[in-house]
Amino acid sequence: MTETASSQHSPTTGEDLSWVLKPIADTPKVRHAVIASSDGMLVAKSESLDRDTAEGIAAMSCSGISAIRTTADTALNAASPIETVTTVSKEGIVIIMPAAHHTFLVVAGERDMAIGSVVTTVALQARRFGEKRMSVPARDAGGTPS
């Protein structure tokens, strides 16, 4: 399997996750996207990103989101889920958004990307990914006693 073919497949399940990443990566001025687990493991990456860099992004994003969550909880005196983290630097923009249970999307793009459009696309894909991950497959009726 080539790096391109395997890049959008979950390393643990082999599930093809290109349907999550491709619409994000195809958004103008987006450089790349990663699906990371809350324990810092790489779940999938866009084709434009090498695996080592993607694994580093997943690990660093996990640490960053944990620190931001603790800061927000302390500063706001309340524990509430983080909806979006956006970091703007002179080199570009990074968006981190929760997706399915214990996963989040990390998207990097140019500073002049249409952030509203990108955030809308990321939110839509995060919701779709979450819905798919939370759905329970139907049981095989033949093996289940009534």
ZINORHU-V712753 format. One record per run of one state. SS is the DSSP state (helix for helix, strand for strand, loop for the rest). FROM is the first residue (numbers start at 1). TO is the last residue. Records with the same first field share a line. If there is no record, write none. Layout:
BEGIN
SS->FROM-TO / FROM-TO
END
This chain:
BEGIN
loop->1-2 / 8-8 / 10-15 / 17-17 / 26-29 / 38-41 / 46-50 / 77-84 / 90-91 / 99-102 / 110-114 / 135-140 / 144-146
helix->3-7 / 18-25 / 51-76 / 115-134 / 141-143
strand->9-9 / 16-16 / 30-37 / 42-45 / 85-89 / 92-98 / 103-109
END
